[in-house]
Amino acid sequence: MRSLFRRARRRSLMPRLLAKRASRRAPSVVGVCGVCGVKFAASRERQADAARVLRVHESICPGGQRSGRVAMPFE
Ligand SMILES: [Zn+2]
């Protein structure tokens, strides 16, 4: 009886948790390094910080080919 109840509760909680995570934590790309092509992404709250990190990275970028990669400094 008890395990049945637990399972039902978990099932009703799951979609809500997943939806919340997707909408709050989905990072969006703030920019691309002009040297190596790596993308920088961050959640909405950290966009400004990520853009700053991207500028710093660009100034010290070791080069190479990293297009297609995504860096998320705050995740
Ligand atoms: Zn770079």
N, CA, C, O and the ligand as a Tripos MOL2 file, in Angstrom:
@<TRIPOS>MOLECULE
protein
  301   299    76     0     0
PROTEIN
NO_CHARGES

@<TRIPOS>ATOM
      1 N           0.8390   -1.2100    0.0000 N.3       1 MET1
      2 CA          0.0000    0.0000    0.0000 C.3       1 MET1
      3 C           0.8680    1.2520    0.0000 C.2       1 MET1
      4 O           0.6520    2.1970   -0.7590 O.2       1 MET1
      5 N           1.8380    1.2160    0.8670 N.am      2 ARG2
      6 CA          2.6950    2.3820    1.0030 C.3       2 ARG2
      7 C           3.5280    2.6290   -0.2640 C.2       2 ARG2
      8 O           3.6680    3.7610   -0.7270 O.2       2 ARG2
      9 N           4.0700    1.5430   -0.8030 N.am      3 SER3
     10 CA          4.9150    1.6960   -1.9890 C.3       3 SER3
     11 C           4.0920    2.1540   -3.1980 C.2       3 SER3
     12 O           4.5810    2.8770   -4.0660 O.2       3 SER3
     13 N           2.8820    1.7320   -3.2270 N.am      4 LEU4
     14 CA          1.9990    2.1560   -4.3190 C.3       4 LEU4
     15 C           1.7900    3.6700   -4.2660 C.2       4 LEU4
     16 O           1.8240    4.3570   -5.2860 O.2       4 LEU4
     17 N           1.5760    4.1570   -3.0720 N.am      5 PHE5
     18 CA          1.3470    5.5850   -2.8980 C.3       5 PHE5
     19 C           2.5900    6.3770   -3.3100 C.2       5 PHE5
     20 O           2.4970    7.4030   -3.9840 O.2       5 PHE5
     21 N           3.7310    5.8850   -2.8960 N.am      6 ARG6
     22 CA          4.9680    6.5820   -3.2210 C.3       6 ARG6
     23 C           5.1970    6.6700   -4.7330 C.2       6 ARG6
     24 O           5.6240    7.6910   -5.2710 O.2       6 ARG6
     25 N           4.8930    5.5550   -5.3810 N.am      7 ARG7
     26 CA          5.1230    5.5330   -6.8130 C.3       7 ARG7
     27 C           4.2000    6.5360   -7.5290 C.2       7 ARG7
     28 O           4.6170    7.2220   -8.4610 O.2       7 ARG7
     29 N           2.9790    6.6030   -7.0880 N.am      8 ALA8
     30 CA          2.0190    7.5210   -7.6990 C.3       8 ALA8
     31 C           2.4650    8.9650   -7.4900 C.2       8 ALA8
     32 O           2.3340    9.8080   -8.3770 O.2       8 ALA8
     33 N           2.9930    9.2280   -6.3030 N.am      9 ARG9
     34 CA          3.3960   10.5890   -6.0080 C.3       9 ARG9
     35 C           4.5930   10.9860   -6.8820 C.2       9 ARG9
     36 O           4.6610   12.0930   -7.4150 O.2       9 ARG9
     37 N           5.5090   10.0640   -7.0040 N.am     10 ARG10
     38 CA          6.6930   10.3860   -7.7990 C.3      10 ARG10
     39 C           6.3100   10.6480   -9.2610 C.2      10 ARG10
     40 O           6.8560   11.5310   -9.9220 O.2      10 ARG10
     41 N           5.3670    9.8590   -9.7290 N.am     11 ARG11
     42 CA          4.9790   10.0050  -11.1290 C.3      11 ARG11
     43 C           4.3560   11.3940  -11.3850 C.2      11 ARG11
     44 O           4.5510   11.9920  -12.4440 O.2      11 ARG11
     45 N           3.6160   11.8780  -10.4030 N.am     12 SER12
     46 CA          2.9670   13.1810  -10.6210 C.3      12 SER12
     47 C           3.9670   14.3350  -10.4560 C.2      12 SER12
     48 O           3.7670   15.4320  -10.9780 O.2      12 SER12
     49 N           5.0440   14.0560   -9.7170 N.am     13 LEU13
     50 CA          6.0270   15.1180   -9.4970 C.3      13 LEU13
     51 C           7.0000   15.2650  -10.6640 C.2      13 LEU13
     52 O           7.4510   16.3660  -10.9790 O.2      13 LEU13
     53 N           7.3110   14.1500  -11.2910 N.am     14 MET14
     54 CA          8.3490   14.1500  -12.3260 C.3      14 MET14
     55 C           8.1720   15.1710  -13.4530 C.2      14 MET14
     56 O           9.0960   15.9400  -13.7190 O.2      14 MET14
     57 N           7.0340   15.2020  -14.1110 N.am     15 PRO15
     58 CA          6.9060   16.1420  -15.2380 C.3      15 PRO15
     59 C           7.0760   17.5910  -14.8010 C.2      15 PRO15
     60 O           7.5970   18.4250  -15.5410 O.2      15 PRO15
     61 N           6.6290   17.8680  -13.5910 N.am     16 ARG16
     62 CA          6.7370   19.2420  -13.1050 C.3      16 ARG16
     63 C           8.2120   19.6250  -12.8960 C.2      16 ARG16
     64 O           8.6440   20.7180  -13.2620 O.2      16 ARG16
     65 N           8.9610   18.7060  -12.3060 N.am     17 LEU17
     66 CA         10.3780   18.9760  -12.0770 C.3      17 LEU17
     67 C          11.1230   19.1550  -13.3910 C.2      17 LEU17
     68 O          11.9570   20.0500  -13.5270 O.2      17 LEU17
     69 N          10.8200   18.3080  -14.3440 N.am     18 LEU18
     70 CA         11.5120   18.3840  -15.6300 C.3      18 LEU18
     71 C          11.1910   19.6860  -16.3470 C.2      18 LEU18
     72 O          12.0800   20.3130  -16.9240 O.2      18 LEU18
     73 N           9.9520   20.0900  -16.3170 N.am     19 ALA19
     74 CA          9.5560   21.3210  -16.9970 C.3      19 ALA19
     75 C          10.2340   22.5200  -16.3600 C.2      19 ALA19
     76 O          10.6740   23.4440  -17.0430 O.2      19 ALA19
     77 N          10.3100   22.4860  -15.0270 N.am     20 LYS20
     78 CA         10.9260   23.6000  -14.3180 C.3      20 LYS20
     79 C          12.4040   23.7020  -14.6830 C.2      20 LYS20
     80 O          12.9330   24.7830  -14.9430 O.2      20 LYS20
     81 N          13.0540   22.5320  -14.6930 N.am     21 ARG21
     82 CA         14.4670   22.5270  -14.9990 C.3      21 ARG21
     83 C          14.7210   23.0470  -16.4170 C.2      21 ARG21
     84 O          15.6600   23.8090  -16.6490 O.2      21 ARG21
     85 N          13.8960   22.6370  -17.3340 N.am     22 ALA22
     86 CA         14.1100   23.0110  -18.7330 C.3      22 ALA22
     87 C          13.9420   24.5130  -18.9350 C.2      22 ALA22
     88 O          14.7040   25.1350  -19.6750 O.2      22 ALA22
     89 N          12.9420   25.0940  -18.2740 N.am     23 SER23
     90 CA         12.6830   26.5040  -18.5240 C.3      23 SER23
     91 C          13.6340   27.4060  -17.7490 C.2      23 SER23
     92 O          13.9820   28.4910  -18.2150 O.2      23 SER23
     93 N          14.0600   26.9560  -16.5480 N.am     24 ARG24
     94 CA         14.9120   27.8340  -15.7450 C.3      24 ARG24
     95 C          16.3830   27.6950  -16.0760 C.2      24 ARG24
     96 O          17.1410   28.6620  -16.0020 O.2      24 ARG24
     97 N          16.7890   26.4690  -16.4480 N.am     25 ARG25
     98 CA         18.2060   26.2490  -16.5790 C.3      25 ARG25
     99 C          18.6800   26.1160  -18.0130 C.2      25 ARG25
    100 O          19.8740   25.9410  -18.2530 O.2      25 ARG25
    101 N          17.7850   26.1960  -18.9510 N.am     26 ALA26
    102 CA         18.2000   26.0750  -20.3380 C.3      26 ALA26
    103 C          19.1450   27.2190  -20.6710 C.2      26 ALA26
    104 O          18.7300   28.3780  -20.7070 O.2      26 ALA26
    105 N          20.4090   26.9030  -20.9150 N.am     27 PRO27
    106 CA         21.3600   27.9690  -21.2180 C.3      27 PRO27
    107 C          21.2240   28.4420  -22.6490 C.2      27 PRO27
    108 O          20.9640   27.6490  -23.5540 O.2      27 PRO27
    109 N          21.3980   29.7360  -22.8500 N.am     28 SER28
    110 CA         21.4010   30.2180  -24.2240 C.3      28 SER28
    111 C          22.7820   30.7960  -24.5340 C.2      28 SER28
    112 O          23.4940   31.2570  -23.6420 O.2      28 SER28
    113 N          23.1340   30.7600  -25.7830 N.am     29 VAL29
    114 CA         24.4670   31.1580  -26.2080 C.3      29 VAL29
    115 C          24.5990   32.6820  -26.1370 C.2      29 VAL29
    116 O          23.7420   33.4100  -26.6390 O.2      29 VAL29
    117 N          25.6770   33.1550  -25.5100 N.am     30 VAL30
    118 CA         25.8830   34.5980  -25.4090 C.3      30 VAL30
    119 C          26.8500   35.0940  -26.4740 C.2      30 VAL30
    120 O          26.8560   36.2770  -26.8140 O.2      30 VAL30
    121 N          27.6580   34.1970  -26.9920 N.am     31 GLY31
    122 CA         28.5910   34.6230  -28.0200 C.3      31 GLY31
    123 C          29.5140   33.4960  -28.4420 C.2      31 GLY31
    124 O          29.5210   32.4170  -27.8500 O.2      31 GLY31
    125 N          30.2900   33.7690  -29.4750 N.am     32 VAL32
    126 CA         31.2100   32.7790  -30.0160 C.3      32 VAL32
    127 C          32.5990   33.3840  -30.0370 C.2      32 VAL32
    128 O          32.7680   34.5370  -30.4340 O.2      32 VAL32
    129 N          33.5920   32.6220  -29.6160 N.am     33 CYS33
    130 CA         34.9680   33.1060  -29.6550 C.3      33 CYS33
    131 C          35.3950   33.2640  -31.1090 C.2      33 CYS33
    132 O          35.2630   32.3350  -31.9060 O.2      33 CYS33
    133 N          35.9110   34.4530  -31.4530 N.am     34 GLY34
    134 CA         36.3190   34.7180  -32.8180 C.3      34 GLY34
    135 C          37.6020   34.0030  -33.1990 C.2      34 GLY34
    136 O          37.9430   33.9340  -34.3800 O.2      34 GLY34
    137 N          38.3170   33.4700  -32.2220 N.am     35 VAL35
    138 CA         39.5930   32.8100  -32.4780 C.3      35 VAL35
    139 C          39.4160   31.3060  -32.6790 C.2      35 VAL35
    140 O          39.8610   30.7580  -33.6870 O.2      35 VAL35
    141 N          38.7770   30.6480  -31.7370 N.am     36 CYS36
    142 CA         38.6780   29.1890  -31.8130 C.3      36 CYS36
    143 C          37.2780   28.7070  -32.1590 C.2      36 CYS36
    144 O          37.0990   27.5520  -32.5440 O.2      36 CYS36
    145 N          36.2870   29.5770  -32.0270 N.am     37 GLY37
    146 CA         34.9370   29.2020  -32.4320 C.3      37 GLY37
    147 C          34.0960   28.5470  -31.3610 C.2      37 GLY37
    148 O          32.9740   28.1170  -31.6300 O.2      37 GLY37
    149 N          34.6280   28.4630  -30.1320 N.am     38 VAL38
    150 CA         33.8400   27.8570  -29.0580 C.3      38 VAL38
    151 C          32.7000   28.7960  -28.6740 C.2      38 VAL38
    152 O          32.8620   30.0150  -28.6310 O.2      38 VAL38
    153 N          31.5480   28.1980  -28.3960 N.am     39 LYS39
    154 CA         30.3980   29.0060  -28.0040 C.3      39 LYS39
    155 C          30.3490   29.1080  -26.4890 C.2      39 LYS39
    156 O          30.6800   28.1590  -25.7780 O.2      39 LYS39
    157 N          29.9380   30.2540  -26.0130 N.am     40 PHE40
    158 CA         29.7440   30.4180  -24.5810 C.3      40 PHE40
    159 C          28.2620   30.5310  -24.2990 C.2      40 PHE40
    160 O          27.5510   31.3120  -24.9320 O.2      40 PHE40
    161 N          27.8090   29.7460  -23.3460 N.am     41 ALA41
    162 CA         26.3930   29.7400  -23.0090 C.3      41 ALA41
    163 C          26.2130   29.8930  -21.5130 C.2      41 ALA41
    164 O          27.0830   29.5140  -20.7290 O.2      41 ALA41
    165 N          25.0940   30.4440  -21.1280 N.am     42 ALA42
    166 CA         24.7800   30.5980  -19.7110 C.3      42 ALA42
    167 C          23.2760   30.7410  -19.5480 C.2      42 ALA42
    168 O          22.5560   31.0760  -20.4890 O.2      42 ALA42
    169 N          22.8280   30.4820  -18.3440 N.am     43 SER43
    170 CA         21.4150   30.6860  -18.0530 C.3      43 SER43
    171 C          21.1210   32.1860  -18.1010 C.2      43 SER43
    172 O          22.0380   33.0070  -18.0950 O.2      43 SER43
    173 N          19.8630   32.5260  -18.1460 N.am     44 ARG44
    174 CA         19.4570   33.9150  -18.3310 C.3      44 ARG44
    175 C          20.0870   34.8430  -17.2840 C.2      44 ARG44
    176 O          20.4590   35.9760  -17.5870 O.2      44 ARG44
    177 N          20.2010   34.3400  -16.0440 N.am     45 GLU45
    178 CA         20.7050   35.1990  -14.9570 C.3      45 GLU45
    179 C          22.1980   35.4650  -15.0880 C.2      45 GLU45
    180 O          22.6960   36.4640  -14.5680 O.2      45 GLU45
    181 N          22.9290   34.5650  -15.7910 N.am     46 ARG46
    182 CA         24.3790   34.7270  -15.8630 C.3      46 ARG46
    183 C          24.8650   35.1970  -17.2330 C.2      46 ARG46
    184 O          26.0590   35.1170  -17.5200 O.2      46 ARG46
    185 N          23.9720   35.6780  -18.0700 N.am     47 GLN47
    186 CA         24.3530   36.0820  -19.4240 C.3      47 GLN47
    187 C          25.4590   37.1340  -19.4370 C.2      47 GLN47
    188 O          26.4110   37.0310  -20.2110 O.2      47 GLN47
    189 N          25.3310   38.1370  -18.5850 N.am     48 ALA48
    190 CA         26.3180   39.2160  -18.5650 C.3      48 ALA48
    191 C          27.6780   38.6890  -18.1120 C.2      48 ALA48
    192 O          28.7140   39.0540  -18.6680 O.2      48 ALA48
    193 N          27.6610   37.8180  -17.0840 N.am     49 ASP49
    194 CA         28.9050   37.2370  -16.5960 C.3      49 ASP49
    195 C          29.5600   36.3770  -17.6660 C.2      49 ASP49
    196 O          30.7750   36.4250  -17.8550 O.2      49 ASP49
    197 N          28.7560   35.5970  -18.3590 N.am     50 ALA50
    198 CA         29.2900   34.7210  -19.3960 C.3      50 ALA50
    199 C          29.8900   35.5410  -20.5370 C.2      50 ALA50
    200 O          30.9150   35.1610  -21.1030 O.2      50 ALA50
    201 N          29.2560   36.6620  -20.8740 N.am     51 ALA51
    202 CA         29.7790   37.5220  -21.9360 C.3      51 ALA51
    203 C          31.1490   38.0790  -21.5300 C.2      51 ALA51
    204 O          32.0500   38.2170  -22.3570 O.2      51 ALA51
    205 N          31.2800   38.3950  -20.2430 N.am     52 ARG52
    206 CA         32.5630   38.8940  -19.7500 C.3      52 ARG52
    207 C          33.6300   37.8030  -19.8340 C.2      52 ARG52
    208 O          34.7630   38.0480  -20.2470 O.2      52 ARG52
    209 N          33.2380   36.6000  -19.4340 N.am     53 VAL53
    210 CA         34.1750   35.4760  -19.5120 C.3      53 VAL53
    211 C          34.5940   35.2350  -20.9580 C.2      53 VAL53
    212 O          35.7550   34.9290  -21.2270 O.2      53 VAL53
    213 N          33.6580   35.3710  -21.8800 N.am     54 LEU54
    214 CA         33.9650   35.1770  -23.2970 C.3      54 LEU54
    215 C          35.0000   36.1910  -23.7640 C.2      54 LEU54
    216 O          35.9360   35.8380  -24.4810 O.2      54 LEU54
    217 N          34.8390   37.4370  -23.3650 N.am     55 ARG55
    218 CA         35.8110   38.4670  -23.7700 C.3      55 ARG55
    219 C          37.2000   38.1620  -23.2100 C.2      55 ARG55
    220 O          38.2090   38.3110  -23.9000 O.2      55 ARG55
    221 N          37.2330   37.7320  -21.9410 N.am     56 VAL56
    222 CA         38.5170   37.3720  -21.3320 C.3      56 VAL56
    223 C          39.1210   36.1760  -22.0660 C.2      56 VAL56
    224 O          40.3120   36.1580  -22.3750 O.2      56 VAL56
    225 N          38.2890   35.1900  -22.3360 N.am     57 HIS57
    226 CA         38.7730   34.0050  -23.0490 C.3      57 HIS57
    227 C          39.3610   34.3890  -24.4020 C.2      57 HIS57
    228 O          40.4200   33.8990  -24.7940 O.2      57 HIS57
    229 N          38.6590   35.2710  -25.1080 N.am     58 GLU58
    230 CA         39.1070   35.6560  -26.4450 C.3      58 GLU58
    231 C          40.4880   36.3040  -26.4030 C.2      58 GLU58
    232 O          41.2980   36.1390  -27.3150 O.2      58 GLU58
    233 N          40.7400   37.0500  -25.3190 N.am     59 SER59
    234 CA         42.0290   37.7460  -25.2320 C.3      59 SER59
    235 C          43.1630   36.7860  -24.8970 C.2      59 SER59
    236 O          44.3240   37.0820  -25.1810 O.2      59 SER59
    237 N          42.8430   35.6360  -24.2960 N.am     60 ILE60
    238 CA         43.8900   34.6660  -23.9540 C.3      60 ILE60
    239 C          43.6950   33.3490  -24.6880 C.2      60 ILE60
    240 O          44.3010   32.3380  -24.3350 O.2      60 ILE60
    241 N          42.8550   33.3650  -25.6990 N.am     61 CYS61
    242 CA         42.5090   32.1180  -26.3860 C.3      61 CYS61
    243 C          43.7460   31.4660  -26.9860 C.2      61 CYS61
    244 O          44.5030   32.1170  -27.7060 O.2      61 CYS61
    245 N          43.9550   30.1980  -26.6980 N.am     62 PRO62
    246 CA         45.1280   29.5010  -27.2420 C.3      62 PRO62
    247 C          44.9690   29.1520  -28.7160 C.2      62 PRO62
    248 O          45.9040   28.6450  -29.3360 O.2      62 PRO62
    249 N          43.7990   29.4170  -29.2820 N.am     63 GLY63
    250 CA         43.5810   29.0970  -30.6950 C.3      63 GLY63
    251 C          43.1270   27.6640  -30.8580 C.2      63 GLY63
    252 O          42.6740   27.0200  -29.9120 O.2      63 GLY63
    253 N          43.2580   27.1880  -32.0600 N.am     64 GLY64
    254 CA         42.7870   25.8340  -32.3320 C.3      64 GLY64
    255 C          41.3950   25.8670  -32.9160 C.2      64 GLY64
    256 O          40.8280   26.9300  -33.1690 O.2      64 GLY64
    257 N          40.8630   24.6960  -33.1220 N.am     65 GLN65
    258 CA         39.5520   24.5950  -33.7730 C.3      65 GLN65
    259 C          38.5700   23.9500  -32.8070 C.2      65 GLN65
    260 O          38.5800   22.7370  -32.5950 O.2      65 GLN65
    261 N          37.7260   24.7880  -32.2300 N.am     66 ARG66
    262 CA         36.7870   24.2380  -31.2590 C.3      66 ARG66
    263 C          35.3450   24.5950  -31.5970 C.2      66 ARG66
    264 O          34.4780   24.5850  -30.7230 O.2      66 ARG66
    265 N          35.0900   24.9060  -32.8490 N.am     67 SER67
    266 CA         33.7100   25.2190  -33.2100 C.3      67 SER67
    267 C          32.8480   23.9820  -33.0110 C.2      67 SER67
    268 O          33.2640   22.8630  -33.3110 O.2      67 SER67
    269 N          31.6600   24.1970  -32.5100 N.am     68 GLY68
    270 CA         30.7920   23.0700  -32.1970 C.3      68 GLY68
    271 C          30.7990   22.7710  -30.7140 C.2      68 GLY68
    272 O          29.8730   22.1520  -30.1900 O.2      68 GLY68
    273 N          31.8660   23.2210  -30.0280 N.am     69 ARG69
    274 CA         31.9190   23.0240  -28.5770 C.3      69 ARG69
    275 C          31.1590   24.1620  -27.8940 C.2      69 ARG69
    276 O          31.0900   25.2770  -28.4110 O.2      69 ARG69
    277 N          30.6140   23.8720  -26.7690 N.am     70 VAL70
    278 CA         29.9120   24.8820  -26.0000 C.3      70 VAL70
    279 C          30.4940   24.9090  -24.5930 C.2      70 VAL70
    280 O          30.5420   23.8900  -23.9040 O.2      70 VAL70
    281 N          30.9340   26.0940  -24.1780 N.am     71 ALA71
    282 CA         31.4590   26.2550  -22.8260 C.3      71 ALA71
    283 C          30.4000   26.9180  -21.9580 C.2      71 ALA71
    284 O          29.8060   27.9270  -22.3380 O.2      71 ALA71
    285 N          30.1770   26.3370  -20.7920 N.am     72 MET72
    286 CA         29.2120   26.9240  -19.8590 C.3      72 MET72
    287 C          29.9100   27.1780  -18.5260 C.2      72 MET72
    288 O          29.8830   26.3460  -17.6200 O.2      72 MET72
    289 N          30.5390   28.3560  -18.4330 N.am     73 PRO73
    290 CA         31.3770   28.6380  -17.2630 C.3      73 PRO73
    291 C          30.6380   28.6320  -15.9370 C.2      73 PRO73
    292 O          31.2730   28.5030  -14.8900 O.2      73 PRO73
    293 N          29.3370   28.7640  -15.9460 N.am     74 PHE74
    294 CA         28.6180   28.8470  -14.6610 C.3      74 PHE74
    295 C          27.6930   27.6720  -14.4240 C.2      74 PHE74
    296 O          26.8570   27.7200  -13.5220 O.2      74 PHE74
    297 N          27.8210   26.6340  -15.2030 N.am     75 GLU75
    298 CA         26.9320   25.4880  -14.9870 C.3      75 GLU75
    299 C          27.6260   24.4430  -14.1290 C.2      75 GLU75
    300 O          27.0430   23.4000  -13.8340 O.2      75 GLU75
    301 ZN         38.6810   30.7670  -28.1080 Zn       76 ZN76
@<TRIPOS>BOND
     1     1     2 1
     2     2     3 1
     3     3     4 2
     4     3     5 am
     5     5     6 1
     6     6     7 1
     7     7     8 2
     8     7     9 am
     9     9    10 1
    10    10    11 1
    11    11    12 2
    12    11    13 am
    13    13    14 1
    14    14    15 1
    15    15    16 2
    16    15    17 am
    17    17    18 1
    18    18    19 1
    19    19    20 2
    20    19    21 am
    21    21    22 1
    22    22    23 1
    23    23    24 2
    24    23    25 am
    25    25    26 1
    26    26    27 1
    27    27    28 2
    28    27    29 am
    29    29    30 1
    30    30    31 1
    31    31    32 2
    32    31    33 am
    33    33    34 1
    34    34    35 1
    35    35    36 2
    36    35    37 am
    37    37    38 1
    38    38    39 1
    39    39    40 2
    40    39    41 am
    41    41    42 1
    42    42    43 1
    43    43    44 2
    44    43    45 am
    45    45    46 1
    46    46    47 1
    47    47    48 2
    48    47    49 am
    49    49    50 1
    50    50    51 1
    51    51    52 2
    52    51    53 am
    53    53    54 1
    54    54    55 1
    55    55    56 2
    56    55    57 am
    57    57    58 1
    58    58    59 1
    59    59    60 2
    60    59    61 am
    61    61    62 1
    62    62    63 1
    63    63    64 2
    64    63    65 am
    65    65    66 1
    66    66    67 1
    67    67    68 2
    68    67    69 am
    69    69    70 1
    70    70    71 1
    71    71    72 2
    72    71    73 am
    73    73    74 1
    74    74    75 1
    75    75    76 2
    76    75    77 am
    77    77    78 1
    78    78    79 1
    79    79    80 2
    80    79    81 am
    81    81    82 1
    82    82    83 1
    83    83    84 2
    84    83    85 am
    85    85    86 1
    86    86    87 1
    87    87    88 2
    88    87    89 am
    89    89    90 1
    90    90    91 1
    91    91    92 2
    92    91    93 am
    93    93    94 1
    94    94    95 1
    95    95    96 2
    96    95    97 am
    97    97    98 1
    98    98    99 1
    99    99   100 2
   100    99   101 am
   101   101   102 1
   102   102   103 1
   103   103   104 2
   104   103   105 am
   105   105   106 1
   106   106   107 1
   107   107   108 2
   108   107   109 am
   109   109   110 1
   110   110   111 1
   111   111   112 2
   112   111   113 am
   113   113   114 1
   114   114   115 1
   115   115   116 2
   116   115   117 am
   117   117   118 1
   118   118   119 1
   119   119   120 2
   120   119   121 am
   121   121   122 1
   122   122   123 1
   123   123   124 2
   124   123   125 am
   125   125   126 1
   126   126   127 1
   127   127   128 2
   128   127   129 am
   129   129   130 1
   130   130   131 1
   131   131   132 2
   132   131   133 am
   133   133   134 1
   134   134   135 1
   135   135   136 2
   136   135   137 am
   137   137   138 1
   138   138   139 1
   139   139   140 2
   140   139   141 am
   141   141   142 1
   142   142   143 1
   143   143   144 2
   144   143   145 am
   145   145   146 1
   146   146   147 1
   147   147   148 2
   148   147   149 am
   149   149   150 1
   150   150   151 1
   151   151   152 2
   152   151   153 am
   153   153   154 1
   154   154   155 1
   155   155   156 2
   156   155   157 am
   157   157   158 1
   158   158   159 1
   159   159   160 2
   160   159   161 am
   161   161   162 1
   162   162   163 1
   163   163   164 2
   164   163   165 am
   165   165   166 1
   166   166   167 1
   167   167   168 2
   168   167   169 am
   169   169   170 1
   170   170   171 1
   171   171   172 2
   172   171   173 am
   173   173   174 1
   174   174   175 1
   175   175   176 2
   176   175   177 am
   177   177   178 1
   178   178   179 1
   179   179   180 2
   180   179   181 am
   181   181   182 1
   182   182   183 1
   183   183   184 2
   184   183   185 am
   185   185   186 1
   186   186   187 1
   187   187   188 2
   188   187   189 am
   189   189   190 1
   190   190   191 1
   191   191   192 2
   192   191   193 am
   193   193   194 1
   194   194   195 1
   195   195   196 2
   196   195   197 am
   197   197   198 1
   198   198   199 1
   199   199   200 2
   200   199   201 am
   201   201   202 1
   202   202   203 1
   203   203   204 2
   204   203   205 am
   205   205   206 1
   206   206   207 1
   207   207   208 2
   208   207   209 am
   209   209   210 1
   210   210   211 1
   211   211   212 2
   212   211   213 am
   213   213   214 1
   214   214   215 1
   215   215   216 2
   216   215   217 am
   217   217   218 1
   218   218   219 1
   219   219   220 2
   220   219   221 am
   221   221   222 1
   222   222   223 1
   223   223   224 2
   224   223   225 am
   225   225   226 1
   226   226   227 1
   227   227   228 2
   228   227   229 am
   229   229   230 1
   230   230   231 1
   231   231   232 2
   232   231   233 am
   233   233   234 1
   234   234   235 1
   235   235   236 2
   236   235   237 am
   237   237   238 1
   238   238   239 1
   239   239   240 2
   240   239   241 am
   241   241   242 1
   242   242   243 1
   243   243   244 2
   244   243   245 am
   245   245   246 1
   246   246   247 1
   247   247   248 2
   248   247   249 am
   249   249   250 1
   250   250   251 1
   251   251   252 2
   252   251   253 am
   253   253   254 1
   254   254   255 1
   255   255   256 2
   256   255   257 am
   257   257   258 1
   258   258   259 1
   259   259   260 2
   260   259   261 am
   261   261   262 1
   262   262   263 1
   263   263   264 2
   264   263   265 am
   265   265   266 1
   266   266   267 1
   267   267   268 2
   268   267   269 am
   269   269   270 1
   270   270   271 1
   271   271   272 2
   272   271   273 am
   273   273   274 1
   274   274   275 1
   275   275   276 2
   276   275   277 am
   277   277   278 1
   278   278   279 1
   279   279   280 2
   280   279   281 am
   281   281   282 1
   282   282   283 1
   283   283   284 2
   284   283   285 am
   285   285   286 1
   286   286   287 1
   287   287   288 2
   288   287   289 am
   289   289   290 1
   290   290   291 1
   291   291   292 2
   292   291   293 am
   293   293   294 1
   294   294   295 1
   295   295   296 2
   296   295   297 am
   297   297   298 1
   298   298   299 1
   299   299   300 2
@<TRIPOS>SUBSTRUCTURE
     1 MET1         2 RESIDUE 1 A MET
     2 ARG2         6 RESIDUE 1 A ARG
     3 SER3        10 RESIDUE 1 A SER
     4 LEU4        14 RESIDUE 1 A LEU
     5 PHE5        18 RESIDUE 1 A PHE
     6 ARG6        22 RESIDUE 1 A ARG
     7 ARG7        26 RESIDUE 1 A ARG
     8 ALA8        30 RESIDUE 1 A ALA
     9 ARG9        34 RESIDUE 1 A ARG
    10 ARG10       38 RESIDUE 1 A ARG
    11 ARG11       42 RESIDUE 1 A ARG
    12 SER12       46 RESIDUE 1 A SER
    13 LEU13       50 RESIDUE 1 A LEU
    14 MET14       54 RESIDUE 1 A MET
    15 PRO15       58 RESIDUE 1 A PRO
    16 ARG16       62 RESIDUE 1 A ARG
    17 LEU17       66 RESIDUE 1 A LEU
    18 LEU18       70 RESIDUE 1 A LEU
    19 ALA19       74 RESIDUE 1 A ALA
    20 LYS20       78 RESIDUE 1 A LYS
    21 ARG21       82 RESIDUE 1 A ARG
    22 ALA22       86 RESIDUE 1 A ALA
    23 SER23       90 RESIDUE 1 A SER
    24 ARG24       94 RESIDUE 1 A ARG
    25 ARG25       98 RESIDUE 1 A ARG
    26 ALA26      102 RESIDUE 1 A ALA
    27 PRO27      106 RESIDUE 1 A PRO
    28 SER28      110 RESIDUE 1 A SER
    29 VAL29      114 RESIDUE 1 A VAL
    30 VAL30      118 RESIDUE 1 A VAL
    31 GLY31      122 RESIDUE 1 A GLY
    32 VAL32      126 RESIDUE 1 A VAL
    33 CYS33      130 RESIDUE 1 A CYS
    34 GLY34      134 RESIDUE 1 A GLY
    35 VAL35      138 RESIDUE 1 A VAL
    36 CYS36      142 RESIDUE 1 A CYS
    37 GLY37      146 RESIDUE 1 A GLY
    38 VAL38      150 RESIDUE 1 A VAL
    39 LYS39      154 RESIDUE 1 A LYS
    40 PHE40      158 RESIDUE 1 A PHE
    41 ALA41      162 RESIDUE 1 A ALA
    42 ALA42      166 RESIDUE 1 A ALA
    43 SER43      170 RESIDUE 1 A SER
    44 ARG44      174 RESIDUE 1 A ARG
    45 GLU45      178 RESIDUE 1 A GLU
    46 ARG46      182 RESIDUE 1 A ARG
    47 GLN47      186 RESIDUE 1 A GLN
    48 ALA48      190 RESIDUE 1 A ALA
    49 ASP49      194 RESIDUE 1 A ASP
    50 ALA50      198 RESIDUE 1 A ALA
    51 ALA51      202 RESIDUE 1 A ALA
    52 ARG52      206 RESIDUE 1 A ARG
    53 VAL53      210 RESIDUE 1 A VAL
    54 LEU54      214 RESIDUE 1 A LEU
    55 ARG55      218 RESIDUE 1 A ARG
    56 VAL56      222 RESIDUE 1 A VAL
    57 HIS57      226 RESIDUE 1 A HIS
    58 GLU58      230 RESIDUE 1 A GLU
    59 SER59      234 RESIDUE 1 A SER
    60 ILE60      238 RESIDUE 1 A ILE
    61 CYS61      242 RESIDUE 1 A CYS
    62 PRO62      246 RESIDUE 1 A PRO
    63 GLY63      250 RESIDUE 1 A GLY
    64 GLY64      254 RESIDUE 1 A GLY
    65 GLN65      258 RESIDUE 1 A GLN
    66 ARG66      262 RESIDUE 1 A ARG
    67 SER67      266 RESIDUE 1 A SER
    68 GLY68      270 RESIDUE 1 A GLY
    69 ARG69      274 RESIDUE 1 A ARG
    70 VAL70      278 RESIDUE 1 A VAL
    71 ALA71      282 RESIDUE 1 A ALA
    72 MET72      286 RESIDUE 1 A MET
    73 PRO73      290 RESIDUE 1 A PRO
    74 PHE74      294 RESIDUE 1 A PHE
    75 GLU75      298 RESIDUE 1 A GLU
    76 ZN76       301 GROUP 0 **** ****
